[in-house]
Amino acid sequence: MGKVLPYDLLHIAFYELSPFTGSVSGFRYRIEKSETEAFGDTPAEKRLKVWLYPEPYEFFKTPEEQKIYRFFPFSEEALTGIAEWLSGVSYEDGEFLGV
């Protein structure tokens, strides 16, 4: 099984401007900035949305039902958690394992 390390995911400032994609262990991933909407006294919140989807297709060509995602805080520290999560997931027989 492949391993993703935090330094593979670039600096947090990169995500202010652009999504990042990569692949490991038979699946691809996409990391992008996502913002919640402000509601009443609750301000909008930035976070990272991490998508997983099977190879070989790119994000926009993969059917939505084959994609899964998870949210992480928008911080440099969260990249370690993202790397650990991605390293613990595998894709076999059409299913994500360890999600």
PyMOL commands that set and color helices and strands:
alter all, ss='L'
color gray80, all
select helices_A, chain A and resi 6-9+12-16+59-61+64-66+78-87
alter helices_A, ss='H'
color red, helices_A
select strands_A, chain A and resi 20-24+27-35+46-54+68-73+90-92+95-97
alter strands_A, ss='S'
color yellow, strands_A
deselect
rebuild
show_as cartoon
